[in-house]
Amino acid sequence: MSDPNLLFTPIRELAVRLREKKTSPVELAELSLSRLETLGPKYNAVVTLTRERALAEARQAEKELKAGHVRGPLHGIPYGVKDLLATKGIPTTWGAEPYRKQVFDHDATAVTRLKEAGAVLCAKLAMVELAGGMGYDHADASFTGPGLSPWNTGFWSGGSSSGPGAAVSAGLVVFAIGSETSGSILTPSSYCGVTGLRPTYGLVSRHGAMALSWTLDKLGPMGHSADDVAFVLATLAGRDPLDESCTGRTFSWSAKPQLAKRFRLAVPKGCVEKVQPAVRENFEAALKALGSTIEVTRDVEFPDLPWGAAVGTIVGAEGATAFRELIESGDVAKLKCASDHTGGYSNLLTPAVDYIQAMRLRRPMRAAMAKLFEKFDCIATPGRGTVAYPADKGFAEAYPGISSGPPVIPAGNLTGLPALALPDGFGENGLPTSIAFMGAAFSERTLAQIGVAFQTRTDWHTRRPPAPK
């Protein structure tokens, strides 16, 4: 039996092992498939094993590596994708019962680019139905059941990229691709103790991805470290004529960069006032761990704009448009979460003036954030104000009185800015906490550098959840 530790190994090190033939792509694929099959159901993390495709891709990678043809650092490495990315001939269910048998005849661009890089697709991973577009209010919002944290299966793995968060955390795959509209990479990364990178809007093609909100959706990597997710982003980024929102910008990452300066870091006023005690303590310890690499300014005023109302209006209106046929047919009644049966109907009634006003607000919002980043390289906050929610409770009753402070997640998504979530310790019930950094548009390299600096000084990202019972 192959060593499960291989799937927790950093991509940089795993790539060397593969080139030196100390392990093989087929061995890694078989290990990943075995763990996905046996452990995946314990976390409700897997929708479909892509066994046949995985072994074919692994054999091809093995043949190429033996011949000395190395495509790059991801060559031969097993991964999974959130089940909203199209995969040719394999079901793409969007986490929703009405689409359970949906099959596309093409791969999403992200999947194509990973295949071209030699990565091995092992699974379609679970997600909240329709990426949460109908207004879910409970962890049990997918036909696969509530995503569960590998650290404590009584708690949620986070949405809507619940499967990618759990699968990476438990070492079922080396990395995964998630998506974020308003928190769906950062939240499961925080709750599962993994590293998640939300890219700048338009850096990564969304061709072949389920659309929830055309003006907000982003695809990004989740992995064991900042170094790992930077490698994956370098493969995903770039021009795609099939996605008109794609900027054509690229991202490169090879040798670990040396820090050339102290990063100017802003801590927004109120961001740790109403969070759980362990979240606050771990955040402060994380800043201290970064030491002289950062110059911290406390109590920075965050732009006072209607972030939450705007993102809610835009997601509601665009999501109702994307799923209008489902809503009007009444098939929303087939969705798992009770609140999803009705949420779409109210979204269909969003006044045009409200949607247009929310969209118009994005220009001054971008200007306000750009002004903030004239003074700072990034903003730092706790990734979430709490540890993971109990899987058997509604969100509203989980942690009353707790707040994450300034609305950094909706603000970052409305203005299309990148962010990086990193594990920074543990809190209640043995669950992970995290620190998040948000930067200016296309500042992914800065964020990755900060992440590498932090993870060089700490070992939270190397911790592994207990063996499931």
C-alpha positions as a Markdown table, in Angstrom:
| # | Residue | x | y | z |
|---|---|---|---|---|
| 1 | Met | 0.0 | 0.0 | 0.0 |
| 2 | Ser | 1.3 | 3.4 | -0.9 |
| 3 | Asp | 2.1 | 5.9 | 1.8 |
| 4 | Pro | -0.8 | 8.3 | 2.4 |
| 5 | Asn | 1.7 | 11.0 | 3.3 |
| 6 | Leu | 2.5 | 11.3 | -0.4 |
| 7 | Leu | -0.8 | 13.2 | -0.9 |
| 8 | Phe | 0.2 | 15.7 | 1.8 |
| 9 | Thr | 3.6 | 16.3 | 0.2 |
| 10 | Pro | 4.3 | 19.8 | -1.2 |
| 11 | Ile | 4.0 | 20.0 | -5.0 |
| 12 | Arg | 7.6 | 21.2 | -5.3 |
| 13 | Glu | 8.9 | 18.1 | -3.5 |
| 14 | Leu | 6.4 | 15.7 | -5.1 |
| 15 | Ala | 7.5 | 16.9 | -8.5 |
| 16 | Val | 11.1 | 16.1 | -7.7 |
| 17 | Arg | 10.1 | 12.6 | -6.4 |
| 18 | Leu | 8.3 | 12.0 | -9.7 |
| 19 | Arg | 11.2 | 13.1 | -11.9 |
| 20 | Glu | 13.6 | 11.0 | -9.8 |
| 21 | Lys | 11.2 | 8.0 | -10.1 |
| 22 | Lys | 10.9 | 7.6 | -6.3 |
| 23 | Thr | 7.2 | 7.4 | -6.9 |
| 24 | Ser | 5.0 | 7.2 | -10.0 |
| 25 | Pro | 1.9 | 9.0 | -11.4 |
| 26 | Val | 0.1 | 5.7 | -11.4 |
| 27 | Glu | 1.0 | 5.0 | -7.8 |
| 28 | Leu | -0.2 | 8.5 | -6.8 |
| 29 | Ala | -3.5 | 8.1 | -8.8 |
| 30 | Glu | -4.3 | 4.7 | -7.3 |
| 31 | Leu | -3.6 | 6.1 | -3.8 |
| 32 | Ser | -5.8 | 9.1 | -4.4 |
| 33 | Leu | -8.6 | 7.0 | -5.9 |
| 34 | Ser | -8.5 | 4.6 | -3.0 |
| 35 | Arg | -8.7 | 7.4 | -0.4 |
| 36 | Leu | -11.4 | 9.2 | -2.3 |
| 37 | Glu | -13.4 | 6.0 | -2.5 |
| 38 | Thr | -13.0 | 4.9 | 1.2 |
| 39 | Leu | -12.7 | 8.2 | 3.0 |
| 40 | Gly | -14.6 | 10.6 | 0.7 |
| 41 | Pro | -18.0 | 9.4 | 1.8 |
| 42 | Lys | -17.1 | 10.0 | 5.5 |
| 43 | Tyr | -17.0 | 13.7 | 4.6 |
| 44 | Asn | -19.6 | 13.8 | 1.9 |
| 45 | Ala | -16.8 | 15.2 | -0.3 |
| 46 | Val | -17.1 | 13.2 | -3.5 |
| 47 | Val | -19.7 | 13.1 | -6.3 |
| 48 | Thr | -18.0 | 11.1 | -9.0 |
| 49 | Leu | -14.7 | 9.2 | -9.1 |
| 50 | Thr | -13.1 | 9.7 | -12.5 |
| 51 | Arg | -11.2 | 6.4 | -12.2 |
| 52 | Glu | -10.9 | 5.5 | -15.9 |
| 53 | Arg | -9.8 | 9.0 | -16.9 |
| 54 | Ala | -7.4 | 9.3 | -13.9 |
| 55 | Leu | -5.6 | 6.0 | -14.7 |
| 56 | Ala | -5.3 | 6.9 | -18.4 |
| 57 | Glu | -3.8 | 10.3 | -17.6 |
| 58 | Ala | -1.5 | 8.8 | -15.0 |
| 59 | Arg | -0.2 | 6.2 | -17.4 |
| 60 | Gln | 0.4 | 8.9 | -20.0 |
| 61 | Ala | 2.3 | 11.0 | -17.4 |
| 62 | Glu | 4.3 | 8.0 | -16.3 |
| 63 | Lys | 5.3 | 7.2 | -19.9 |
| 64 | Glu | 6.3 | 10.9 | -20.5 |
| 65 | Leu | 8.3 | 11.2 | -17.3 |
| 66 | Lys | 10.2 | 8.0 | -18.0 |
| 67 | Ala | 11.1 | 9.4 | -21.4 |
| 68 | Gly | 12.4 | 12.6 | -19.7 |
| 69 | His | 9.6 | 14.8 | -21.0 |
| 70 | Val | 8.5 | 16.9 | -18.0 |
| 71 | Arg | 5.6 | 19.2 | -18.6 |
| 72 | Gly | 6.0 | 21.1 | -15.4 |
| 73 | Pro | 5.5 | 20.9 | -11.6 |
| 74 | Leu | 2.0 | 19.5 | -11.8 |
| 75 | His | 2.9 | 16.6 | -14.1 |
| 76 | Gly | 1.6 | 13.4 | -12.7 |
| 77 | Ile | 0.0 | 15.0 | -9.6 |
| 78 | Pro | -3.6 | 14.0 | -8.6 |
| 79 | Tyr | -6.3 | 16.6 | -8.1 |
| 80 | Gly | -10.1 | 17.1 | -8.0 |
| 81 | Val | -12.5 | 19.8 | -9.2 |
| 82 | Lys | -15.6 | 21.2 | -7.7 |
| 83 | Asp | -18.5 | 19.6 | -9.6 |
| 84 | Leu | -19.5 | 22.8 | -11.4 |
| 85 | Leu | -16.6 | 22.4 | -13.9 |
| 86 | Ala | -17.5 | 20.5 | -17.1 |
| 87 | Thr | -15.7 | 17.3 | -17.8 |
| 88 | Lys | -16.2 | 15.5 | -21.1 |
| 89 | Gly | -18.4 | 12.4 | -20.7 |
| 90 | Ile | -18.5 | 12.6 | -16.9 |
| 91 | Pro | -21.5 | 13.8 | -15.0 |
| 92 | Thr | -21.4 | 17.5 | -13.9 |
| 93 | Thr | -24.2 | 17.8 | -11.4 |
| 94 | Trp | -23.7 | 21.3 | -9.9 |
| 95 | Gly | -24.5 | 19.6 | -6.6 |
| 96 | Ala | -28.2 | 19.7 | -7.4 |
| 97 | Glu | -30.7 | 16.8 | -7.8 |
| 98 | Pro | -32.3 | 18.3 | -11.0 |
| 99 | Tyr | -28.9 | 18.1 | -12.7 |
| 100 | Arg | -27.7 | 14.8 | -11.3 |
| 101 | Lys | -27.5 | 13.2 | -14.8 |
| 102 | Gln | -26.1 | 16.2 | -16.7 |
| 103 | Val | -23.2 | 15.3 | -18.9 |
| 104 | Phe | -21.2 | 17.7 | -21.2 |
| 105 | Asp | -19.3 | 16.9 | -24.3 |
| 106 | His | -16.3 | 19.1 | -23.5 |
| 107 | Asp | -13.9 | 20.0 | -20.7 |
| 108 | Ala | -13.9 | 23.4 | -18.9 |
| 109 | Thr | -10.8 | 25.5 | -19.9 |
| 110 | Ala | -9.4 | 25.0 | -16.3 |
| 111 | Val | -9.6 | 21.2 | -16.7 |
| 112 | Thr | -8.0 | 21.4 | -20.1 |
| 113 | Arg | -5.1 | 23.5 | -18.9 |
| 114 | Leu | -4.5 | 21.2 | -16.0 |
| 115 | Lys | -4.5 | 18.2 | -18.4 |
| 116 | Glu | -2.0 | 20.0 | -20.6 |
| 117 | Ala | 0.2 | 20.5 | -17.6 |
| 118 | Gly | 0.0 | 16.7 | -16.9 |
| 119 | Ala | -2.1 | 16.8 | -13.8 |
| 120 | Val | -4.3 | 13.8 | -13.1 |
| 121 | Leu | -8.0 | 14.3 | -12.6 |
| 122 | Cys | -9.2 | 11.8 | -9.9 |
| 123 | Ala | -12.7 | 13.2 | -8.8 |
| 124 | Lys | -15.5 | 15.6 | -9.2 |
| 125 | Leu | -15.9 | 17.0 | -5.7 |
| 126 | Ala | -19.1 | 17.9 | -3.8 |
| 127 | Met | -20.5 | 21.4 | -3.6 |
| 128 | Val | -23.5 | 23.2 | -2.2 |
| 129 | Glu | -26.3 | 22.9 | -4.7 |
| 130 | Leu | -26.1 | 25.6 | -7.4 |
| 131 | Ala | -23.2 | 27.1 | -5.5 |
| 132 | Gly | -25.7 | 28.5 | -3.0 |
| 133 | Gly | -27.5 | 30.6 | -5.5 |
| 134 | Met | -31.0 | 29.9 | -4.1 |
| 135 | Gly | -30.1 | 31.3 | -0.6 |
| 136 | Tyr | -29.3 | 28.1 | 1.4 |
| 137 | Asp | -29.3 | 28.5 | 5.2 |
| 138 | His | -28.1 | 25.1 | 6.3 |
| 139 | Ala | -25.1 | 22.8 | 5.7 |
| 140 | Asp | -27.3 | 20.1 | 4.3 |
| 141 | Ala | -27.8 | 21.7 | 0.9 |
| 142 | Ser | -26.6 | 19.1 | -1.6 |
| 143 | Phe | -27.8 | 15.7 | -2.7 |
| 144 | Thr | -24.5 | 14.3 | -1.4 |
| 145 | Gly | -25.3 | 15.5 | 2.1 |
| 146 | Pro | -23.6 | 18.2 | 4.2 |
| 147 | Gly | -19.9 | 18.6 | 3.6 |
| 148 | Leu | -18.1 | 17.6 | 6.8 |
| 149 | Ser | -14.8 | 18.9 | 8.2 |
| 150 | Pro | -12.1 | 16.2 | 8.4 |
| 151 | Trp | -11.1 | 17.8 | 11.7 |
| 152 | Asn | -14.4 | 17.1 | 13.3 |
| 153 | Thr | -17.2 | 15.5 | 11.3 |
| 154 | Gly | -19.9 | 17.0 | 13.5 |
| 155 | Phe | -19.1 | 20.3 | 11.7 |
| 156 | Trp | -19.5 | 21.8 | 8.2 |
| 157 | Ser | -16.6 | 21.9 | 5.8 |
| 158 | Gly | -17.9 | 25.2 | 4.4 |
| 159 | Gly | -19.6 | 26.3 | 1.2 |
| 160 | Ser | -20.0 | 26.3 | -1.5 |
| 161 | Ser | -16.7 | 24.5 | -2.3 |
| 162 | Ser | -17.3 | 22.0 | 0.5 |
| 163 | Gly | -15.9 | 19.0 | -1.3 |
| 164 | Pro | -12.6 | 20.6 | -2.4 |
| 165 | Gly | -12.0 | 21.9 | 1.2 |
| 166 | Ala | -12.6 | 18.5 | 2.8 |
| 167 | Ala | -10.7 | 16.5 | 0.1 |
| 168 | Val | -7.6 | 18.6 | 0.3 |
| 169 | Ser | -7.7 | 18.7 | 4.1 |
| 170 | Ala | -8.0 | 14.9 | 4.4 |
| 171 | Gly | -5.3 | 14.2 | 1.8 |
| 172 | Leu | -7.6 | 12.6 | -0.7 |
| 173 | Val | -6.1 | 14.8 | -3.5 |
| 174 | Val | -3.0 | 17.0 | -3.6 |
| 175 | Phe | -5.0 | 20.1 | -4.7 |
| 176 | Ala | -8.4 | 21.0 | -5.9 |
| 177 | Ile | -10.2 | 23.7 | -7.9 |
| 178 | Gly | -13.0 | 25.6 | -6.2 |
| 179 | Ser | -15.0 | 28.6 | -7.1 |
| 180 | Glu | -16.0 | 31.8 | -5.3 |
| 181 | Thr | -18.8 | 34.3 | -5.8 |
| 182 | Ser | -18.8 | 35.6 | -2.3 |
| 183 | Gly | -16.7 | 33.5 | 0.0 |
| 184 | Ser | -16.8 | 30.0 | -1.4 |
| 185 | Ile | -13.0 | 29.5 | -1.6 |
| 186 | Leu | -12.1 | 31.4 | 1.6 |
| 187 | Thr | -14.7 | 29.9 | 3.8 |
| 188 | Pro | -14.1 | 26.2 | 3.2 |
| 189 | Ser | -10.3 | 26.9 | 3.2 |
| 190 | Ser | -10.7 | 28.5 | 6.7 |
| 191 | Tyr | -13.0 | 25.8 | 8.0 |
| 192 | Cys | -10.9 | 22.9 | 6.7 |
| 193 | Gly | -7.5 | 24.3 | 7.6 |
| 194 | Val | -6.2 | 24.5 | 4.0 |
| 195 | Thr | -4.7 | 27.2 | 1.8 |
| 196 | Gly | -7.1 | 28.8 | -0.7 |
| 197 | Leu | -6.4 | 31.5 | -3.3 |
| 198 | Arg | -9.2 | 33.6 | -4.8 |
| 199 | Pro | -7.8 | 35.2 | -7.9 |
| 200 | Thr | -8.5 | 38.6 | -9.4 |
| 201 | Tyr | -11.7 | 38.5 | -11.4 |
| 202 | Gly | -10.9 | 37.7 | -15.0 |
| 203 | Leu | -7.4 | 36.1 | -14.3 |
| 204 | Val | -8.7 | 32.6 | -14.7 |
| 205 | Ser | -11.1 | 31.5 | -17.5 |
| 206 | Arg | -14.5 | 30.3 | -16.4 |
| 207 | His | -15.4 | 28.7 | -19.7 |
| 208 | Gly | -17.2 | 25.4 | -18.9 |
| 209 | Ala | -18.0 | 26.4 | -15.3 |
| 210 | Met | -21.5 | 26.7 | -14.0 |
| 211 | Ala | -22.6 | 30.4 | -14.0 |
| 212 | Leu | -24.1 | 31.7 | -10.8 |
| 213 | Ser | -23.2 | 35.4 | -11.2 |
| 214 | Trp | -21.4 | 36.3 | -14.4 |
| 215 | Thr | -19.9 | 39.5 | -12.9 |
| 216 | Leu | -18.7 | 37.9 | -9.7 |
| 217 | Asp | -17.7 | 34.2 | -10.3 |
| 218 | Lys | -14.1 | 33.2 | -10.0 |
| 219 | Leu | -12.2 | 29.9 | -10.1 |
| 220 | Gly | -9.2 | 29.3 | -7.9 |
| 221 | Pro | -7.0 | 26.6 | -6.3 |
| 222 | Met | -7.1 | 25.1 | -2.8 |
| 223 | Gly | -4.1 | 23.2 | -1.6 |
| 224 | His | -1.7 | 22.5 | 1.3 |
| 225 | Ser | 0.4 | 25.7 | 1.0 |
| 226 | Ala | 0.8 | 29.1 | -0.6 |
| 227 | Asp | 3.6 | 27.6 | -2.7 |
| 228 | Asp | 1.3 | 24.9 | -3.9 |
| 229 | Val | -1.7 | 27.1 | -4.9 |
| 230 | Ala | 0.7 | 29.5 | -6.6 |
| 231 | Phe | 1.9 | 26.7 | -8.9 |
| 232 | Val | -1.6 | 25.8 | -9.7 |
| 233 | Leu | -2.7 | 29.4 | -10.4 |
| 234 | Ala | 0.3 | 29.7 | -12.8 |
| 235 | Thr | -1.2 | 26.9 | -14.9 |
| 236 | Leu | -4.8 | 28.2 | -14.7 |
| 237 | Ala | -4.2 | 31.9 | -15.5 |
| 238 | Gly | -4.1 | 33.3 | -19.0 |
| 239 | Arg | -6.1 | 34.4 | -22.1 |
| 240 | Asp | -9.0 | 32.3 | -23.2 |
| 241 | Pro | -11.1 | 33.4 | -26.3 |
| 242 | Leu | -13.9 | 31.3 | -25.0 |
| 243 | Asp | -14.4 | 33.6 | -22.0 |
| 244 | Glu | -14.9 | 37.2 | -22.9 |
| 245 | Ser | -14.4 | 38.3 | -19.3 |
| 246 | Cys | -10.9 | 36.8 | -19.3 |
| 247 | Thr | -8.3 | 39.6 | -19.1 |
| 248 | Gly | -5.5 | 37.7 | -20.8 |
| 249 | Arg | -3.1 | 38.5 | -17.9 |
| 250 | Thr | -0.8 | 35.7 | -16.8 |
| 251 | Phe | 0.8 | 34.6 | -13.6 |
| 252 | Ser | 4.2 | 33.0 | -13.2 |
| 253 | Trp | 5.7 | 31.1 | -10.2 |
| 254 | Ser | 8.8 | 29.0 | -10.0 |
| 255 | Ala | 11.5 | 29.4 | -7.4 |
| 256 | Lys | 10.4 | 30.6 | -4.0 |
| 257 | Pro | 10.8 | 34.4 | -4.2 |
| 258 | Gln | 13.0 | 36.2 | -1.7 |
| 259 | Leu | 11.2 | 39.0 | 0.1 |
| 260 | Ala | 12.6 | 42.3 | -1.2 |
| 261 | Lys | 10.8 | 44.6 | 1.1 |
| 262 | Arg | 8.6 | 44.9 | 4.2 |
| 263 | Phe | 4.9 | 44.6 | 3.3 |
| 264 | Arg | 2.6 | 47.4 | 4.4 |
| 265 | Leu | -0.3 | 45.6 | 6.0 |
| 266 | Ala | -3.6 | 47.1 | 7.1 |
| 267 | Val | -5.7 | 45.6 | 9.9 |
| 268 | Pro | -9.3 | 47.1 | 9.5 |
| 269 | Lys | -10.9 | 48.7 | 12.5 |
| 270 | Gly | -13.3 | 46.2 | 14.3 |
| 271 | Cys | -12.1 | 43.1 | 12.5 |
| 272 | Val | -11.3 | 41.2 | 15.7 |
| 273 | Glu | -13.9 | 42.8 | 18.1 |
| 274 | Lys | -16.7 | 40.2 | 17.9 |
| 275 | Val | -14.9 | 37.1 | 16.7 |
| 276 | Gln | -14.4 | 34.0 | 18.8 |
| 277 | Pro | -11.5 | 34.3 | 21.3 |
| 278 | Ala | -9.3 | 31.7 | 19.6 |
| 279 | Val | -9.8 | 33.3 | 16.3 |
| 280 | Arg | -8.6 | 36.6 | 17.7 |
| 281 | Glu | -5.6 | 35.0 | 19.6 |
| 282 | Asn | -4.5 | 33.0 | 16.5 |
| 283 | Phe | -4.8 | 36.1 | 14.3 |
| 284 | Glu | -2.6 | 38.1 | 16.6 |
| 285 | Ala | -0.1 | 35.3 | 16.8 |
| 286 | Ala | 0.0 | 35.0 | 13.0 |
| 287 | Leu | 0.8 | 38.7 | 12.6 |
| 288 | Lys | 3.6 | 38.3 | 15.2 |
| 289 | Ala | 5.0 | 35.3 | 13.4 |
| 290 | Leu | 5.4 | 37.4 | 10.3 |
| 291 | Gly | 7.6 | 39.7 | 12.3 |
| 292 | Ser | 9.8 | 42.1 | 10.4 |
| 293 | Thr | 8.4 | 41.0 | 7.0 |
| 294 | Ile | 5.4 | 43.3 | 7.6 |
| 295 | Glu | 4.7 | 46.8 | 8.8 |
| 296 | Val | 1.3 | 46.7 | 10.5 |
| 297 | Thr | -1.1 | 49.7 | 10.7 |
| 298 | Arg | -4.0 | 49.0 | 13.1 |
| 299 | Asp | -7.6 | 50.3 | 13.1 |
| 300 | Val | -7.6 | 51.3 | 9.5 |
| 301 | Glu | -11.0 | 52.6 | 8.5 |
| 302 | Phe | -12.7 | 50.3 | 6.0 |
| 303 | Pro | -14.8 | 52.0 | 3.3 |
| 304 | Asp | -18.3 | 52.4 | 4.6 |
| 305 | Leu | -20.4 | 51.3 | 1.6 |
| 306 | Pro | -23.4 | 48.9 | 1.2 |
| 307 | Trp | -21.2 | 45.9 | 0.4 |
| 308 | Gly | -23.6 | 43.2 | 1.7 |
| 309 | Ala | -26.7 | 44.7 | 0.1 |
| 310 | Ala | -25.0 | 45.1 | -3.2 |
| 311 | Val | -23.5 | 41.6 | -3.4 |
| 312 | Gly | -26.9 | 40.1 | -2.3 |
| 313 | Thr | -28.8 | 42.0 | -5.0 |
| 314 | Ile | -26.3 | 41.1 | -7.8 |
| 315 | Val | -26.0 | 37.4 | -6.8 |
| 316 | Gly | -29.8 | 37.2 | -6.4 |
| 317 | Ala | -30.7 | 38.8 | -9.8 |
| 318 | Glu | -27.9 | 37.1 | -11.8 |
| 319 | Gly | -28.6 | 33.7 | -10.2 |
| 320 | Ala | -32.3 | 34.0 | -10.9 |
| 321 | Thr | -31.5 | 34.7 | -14.5 |
| 322 | Ala | -29.0 | 31.8 | -14.7 |
| 323 | Phe | -31.6 | 29.4 | -13.3 |
| 324 | Arg | -34.8 | 31.0 | -14.5 |
| 325 | Glu | -36.0 | 27.8 | -16.3 |
| 326 | Leu | -35.4 | 25.7 | -13.2 |
| 327 | Ile | -37.3 | 28.2 | -11.0 |
| 328 | Glu | -40.2 | 28.7 | -13.4 |
| 329 | Ser | -40.6 | 25.0 | -14.0 |
| 330 | Gly | -41.0 | 24.4 | -10.3 |
| 331 | Asp | -38.1 | 22.0 | -10.2 |
| 332 | Val | -36.4 | 24.0 | -7.5 |
| 333 | Ala | -38.7 | 21.9 | -5.2 |
| 334 | Lys | -36.3 | 19.0 | -5.9 |
| 335 | Leu | -33.4 | 20.9 | -4.2 |
| 336 | Lys | -32.2 | 19.5 | -0.9 |
| 337 | Cys | -32.4 | 22.6 | 1.3 |
| 338 | Ala | -35.9 | 23.8 | 2.1 |
| 339 | Ser | -35.0 | 27.5 | 1.8 |
| 340 | Asp | -33.8 | 26.8 | -1.8 |
| 341 | His | -37.3 | 25.9 | -2.8 |
| 342 | Thr | -38.5 | 29.5 | -2.5 |
| 343 | Gly | -35.4 | 31.7 | -2.7 |
| 344 | Gly | -35.3 | 31.8 | -6.4 |
| 345 | Tyr | -38.8 | 33.2 | -6.7 |
| 346 | Ser | -38.1 | 36.3 | -4.7 |
| 347 | Asn | -34.9 | 36.8 | -6.6 |
| 348 | Leu | -36.9 | 36.7 | -9.9 |
| 349 | Leu | -38.7 | 39.7 | -8.5 |
| 350 | Thr | -35.6 | 41.8 | -8.0 |
| 351 | Pro | -36.5 | 45.3 | -9.4 |
| 352 | Ala | -34.3 | 46.3 | -12.3 |
| 353 | Val | -33.5 | 49.6 | -10.6 |
| 354 | Asp | -32.1 | 47.8 | -7.6 |
| 355 | Tyr | -29.9 | 45.6 | -9.8 |
| 356 | Ile | -28.7 | 48.6 | -11.8 |
| 357 | Gln | -28.0 | 50.7 | -8.8 |
| 358 | Ala | -26.0 | 47.8 | -7.2 |
| 359 | Met | -23.9 | 47.5 | -10.4 |
| 360 | Arg | -23.4 | 51.3 | -10.6 |
| 361 | Leu | -22.1 | 51.3 | -7.0 |
| 362 | Arg | -19.2 | 49.0 | -8.0 |
| 363 | Arg | -17.4 | 51.9 | -9.7 |
| 364 | Pro | -17.1 | 54.0 | -6.5 |
| 365 | Met | -16.4 | 50.8 | -4.6 |
| 366 | Arg | -13.5 | 50.0 | -6.8 |
| 367 | Ala | -12.2 | 53.5 | -6.4 |
| 368 | Ala | -12.5 | 53.3 | -2.6 |
| 369 | Met | -10.5 | 50.1 | -2.5 |
| 370 | Ala | -7.9 | 51.3 | -4.9 |
| 371 | Lys | -7.4 | 54.4 | -2.7 |
| 372 | Leu | -6.9 | 52.1 | 0.3 |
| 373 | Phe | -4.2 | 50.1 | -1.6 |
| 374 | Glu | -2.3 | 53.2 | -2.4 |
| 375 | Lys | -1.1 | 53.1 | 1.2 |
| 376 | Phe | -1.0 | 49.4 | 1.8 |
| 377 | Asp | 0.1 | 46.2 | 0.1 |
| 378 | Cys | -2.6 | 44.1 | 1.6 |
| 379 | Ile | -5.4 | 43.9 | 4.2 |
| 380 | Ala | -5.3 | 41.3 | 6.9 |
| 381 | Thr | -8.3 | 39.9 | 8.8 |
| 382 | Pro | -9.3 | 36.6 | 10.3 |
| 383 | Gly | -10.4 | 34.3 | 7.5 |
| 384 | Arg | -13.7 | 33.8 | 9.3 |
| 385 | Gly | -15.0 | 35.1 | 12.7 |
| 386 | Thr | -15.7 | 31.6 | 13.9 |
| 387 | Val | -14.6 | 28.0 | 13.4 |
| 388 | Ala | -16.8 | 25.8 | 11.3 |
| 389 | Tyr | -20.6 | 25.8 | 11.9 |
| 390 | Pro | -22.2 | 22.7 | 13.4 |
| 391 | Ala | -23.5 | 20.6 | 10.5 |
| 392 | Asp | -26.9 | 20.0 | 12.1 |
| 393 | Lys | -27.8 | 23.6 | 12.8 |
| 394 | Gly | -29.1 | 26.4 | 10.7 |
| 395 | Phe | -26.4 | 29.1 | 10.1 |
| 396 | Ala | -28.3 | 31.8 | 12.0 |
| 397 | Glu | -28.4 | 29.7 | 15.2 |
| 398 | Ala | -24.8 | 28.4 | 15.1 |
| 399 | Tyr | -22.8 | 31.2 | 16.8 |
| 400 | Pro | -25.1 | 34.1 | 17.8 |
| 401 | Gly | -23.4 | 37.4 | 18.6 |
| 402 | Ile | -20.3 | 36.6 | 16.6 |
| 403 | Ser | -19.3 | 38.8 | 13.7 |
| 404 | Ser | -16.4 | 38.8 | 11.2 |
| 405 | Gly | -16.2 | 42.6 | 11.4 |
| 406 | Pro | -15.8 | 44.7 | 8.2 |
| 407 | Pro | -17.4 | 43.0 | 5.2 |
| 408 | Val | -14.1 | 42.1 | 3.5 |
| 409 | Ile | -15.4 | 39.1 | 1.6 |
| 410 | Pro | -18.3 | 40.9 | -0.2 |
| 411 | Ala | -16.0 | 43.9 | -0.7 |
| 412 | Gly | -13.3 | 41.8 | -2.3 |
| 413 | Asn | -15.7 | 40.0 | -4.6 |
| 414 | Leu | -17.6 | 43.1 | -5.7 |
| 415 | Thr | -14.4 | 44.8 | -6.6 |
| 416 | Gly | -12.8 | 41.6 | -8.1 |
| 417 | Leu | -9.8 | 41.6 | -5.8 |
| 418 | Pro | -7.6 | 38.6 | -4.9 |
| 419 | Ala | -7.3 | 37.0 | -1.5 |
| 420 | Leu | -5.4 | 34.2 | 0.2 |
| 421 | Ala | -6.6 | 32.2 | 3.3 |
| 422 | Leu | -4.0 | 30.4 | 5.4 |
| 423 | Pro | -4.5 | 28.1 | 8.5 |
| 424 | Asp | -3.2 | 29.8 | 11.6 |
| 425 | Gly | -4.2 | 27.5 | 14.5 |
| 426 | Phe | -7.2 | 25.8 | 16.1 |
| 427 | Gly | -10.2 | 26.9 | 18.1 |
| 428 | Glu | -13.4 | 25.4 | 19.6 |
| 429 | Asn | -13.9 | 21.6 | 19.1 |
| 430 | Gly | -10.5 | 21.1 | 17.6 |
| 431 | Leu | -11.4 | 23.0 | 14.5 |
| 432 | Pro | -9.0 | 25.2 | 12.4 |
| 433 | Thr | -8.9 | 29.0 | 12.3 |
| 434 | Ser | -7.3 | 31.1 | 9.6 |
| 435 | Ile | -5.9 | 34.4 | 8.6 |
| 436 | Ala | -6.8 | 36.0 | 5.3 |
| 437 | Phe | -4.9 | 38.5 | 3.2 |
| 438 | Met | -6.5 | 40.6 | 0.4 |
| 439 | Gly | -4.5 | 42.6 | -2.1 |
| 440 | Ala | -5.0 | 45.0 | -5.0 |
| 441 | Ala | -6.0 | 43.7 | -8.4 |
| 442 | Phe | -3.5 | 41.2 | -9.9 |
| 443 | Ser | -1.4 | 41.2 | -6.7 |
| 444 | Glu | -1.4 | 37.4 | -6.4 |
| 445 | Arg | 2.4 | 37.3 | -6.3 |
| 446 | Thr | 2.5 | 39.6 | -3.3 |
| 447 | Leu | -0.1 | 37.5 | -1.6 |
| 448 | Ala | 1.8 | 34.3 | -2.4 |
| 449 | Gln | 5.0 | 35.8 | -1.1 |
| 450 | Ile | 3.4 | 36.7 | 2.2 |
| 451 | Gly | 1.9 | 33.3 | 2.4 |
| 452 | Val | 5.2 | 31.6 | 1.8 |
| 453 | Ala | 6.8 | 33.9 | 4.4 |
| 454 | Phe | 4.2 | 33.0 | 7.0 |
| 455 | Gln | 4.3 | 29.2 | 6.3 |
| 456 | Thr | 8.1 | 29.2 | 6.4 |
| 457 | Arg | 7.7 | 30.5 | 10.0 |
| 458 | Thr | 4.8 | 28.3 | 11.1 |
| 459 | Asp | 3.7 | 24.7 | 10.6 |
| 460 | Trp | -0.1 | 25.0 | 10.8 |
| 461 | His | -0.4 | 24.1 | 7.1 |
| 462 | Thr | 1.5 | 20.8 | 7.7 |
| 463 | Arg | -1.0 | 19.6 | 10.4 |
| 464 | Arg | -3.2 | 16.7 | 9.4 |
| 465 | Pro | -6.7 | 15.8 | 10.7 |
| 466 | Pro | -7.2 | 12.7 | 12.8 |
| 467 | Ala | -8.0 | 9.4 | 11.1 |
| 468 | Pro | -11.7 | 9.0 | 10.6 |
| 469 | Lys | -13.6 | 6.7 | 12.9 |
